[in-house]
Amino acid sequence: MFLLREAGREDLNAILELARYLDSPNLPQDRQFLGARLERSERSFAEPEPPSADREYQFVLCDETDRVVGTCAIISKHGTPQMPHVYLRVRTEERYSRELDVRVQHRTFQLEANDDGPTELGALVLHPALRGAPGAPGKLLSWVRFAYIGLYPNRFESHILAEMRATLDTEGRSMFWDAFGKRFTSLSYADADRRSGRDKSFILDLFPSTPFYTAMLPDDVVKELGRVHAEAEPALRLLEAAGLQWIGEIDPFDAGPFYGAPIYRVIPVRETVRTALDGPDPAPDSPRSIISTEEGGSFRAVAVPAQRVDGRVRIGKEAQTRLGIDEGDCVAWTPLPPSRKHNG
């Protein structure tokens, strides 16, 4: 049975190891960056405050031996005057020639920035050996963030944003960046990606401020605009099941899509309820749910069969032991989406 809990500074080496499977600006394989992230996370869990860029919540997933096998995060506020949310707005423009009686539609994108941005779902990484494993580790990692937001909505912004991993070639390069961004910055994709984790001003300074027509790009590049990396497709399905959808924005580095939704429309946020633990085991056909608790002072959660009866929730004895809780203790219940092949 997998246990998800708050991350601490002692988890740095494990998270650093997991980061090598992604190595994104949100979760780089950078000891100094991740060490600072964990310090902010510990403060955020211990000292609740309204949303701000200094509030980040890092979680880790542990297997039955308590080995860290996954991690995910919530960034309370993504987009400030010092570090704006930078994106390409995708639009459709229609043109018509009366003389030729020809009507055409062009897709364009234009650089925009938001310095009062939304809450962002931080990078999610599950050890490759556990993708699709029994026990729903992927679902737990993905939806526990919504469960936590549902418990503490005042700690987060009114909108949620998720940046989806884009398609890259076998050498980790972006066709989109090579065809577009590199022409304006002279930077390689890897260099630009690393720099963006510290400062995005070079994008605002060097990218064109006018609309750019996708027809000016090679056809094979255009086909990749807004496409999700194959390995990220299960994660995308879980976000869509939660109620997130594409919001007409793509990343200016690799053209990966941004998904989002108002918090009030996110299903697991809306459906998370505080309750108490009942005694007996759940019915054998009870659906799997996230059961979380802060009894004892720290947040932790499992994804197990659970049954709600008369306002309380029943889970198996093994799950109770894993969470360290007893009958009558306070818990939160978040229903998970129905099982689907390869969802994890």
Sequence and secondary structure as in RCSB ss.txt:
>XXXX:A:sequence
MFLLREAGREDLNAILELARYLDSPNLPQDRQFLGARLERSERSFAEPEPPSADREYQFVLCDETDRVVGTCAII
SKHGTPQMPHVYLRVRTEERYSRELDVRVQHRTFQLEANDDGPTELGALVLHPALRGAPGAPGKLLSWVRFAYIG
LYPNRFESHILAEMRATLDTEGRSMFWDAFGKRFTSLSYADADRRSGRDKSFILDLFPSTPFYTAMLPDDVVKEL
GRVHAEAEPALRLLEAAGLQWIGEIDPFDAGPFYGAPIYRVIPVRETVRTALDGPDPAPDSPRSIISTEEGGSFR
AVAVPAQRVDGRVRIGKEAQTRLGIDEGDCVAWTPLPPSRKHNG
>XXXX:A:secstr
  EEEE  GGGHHHHHHHHTTT BTTB S HHHHHHHHHHHHHHHHS  S  TT EEEEEEE TT  EEEEEEEE
S    SSS EEEEEEEEEEEEETTTTEEEEEEEEEEEEESS  EEE   EE GGGTT TT HHHHHHHHHHHHHH
H GGGS SEEEEE  B   TTS  HHIIIIIHHHH   HHHHHHHHTT  HHHHHHS SS EEGGGS HHHHTTT
T B GGGHHHHHHHHHHT EEEEEE TTT  EEEEEEGGG HHHHH EEEEB SS   TT  EEEEEE TTSS E
EEEEE EEETTEEE  HHHHHHHT  TT EEEEEE     TT  
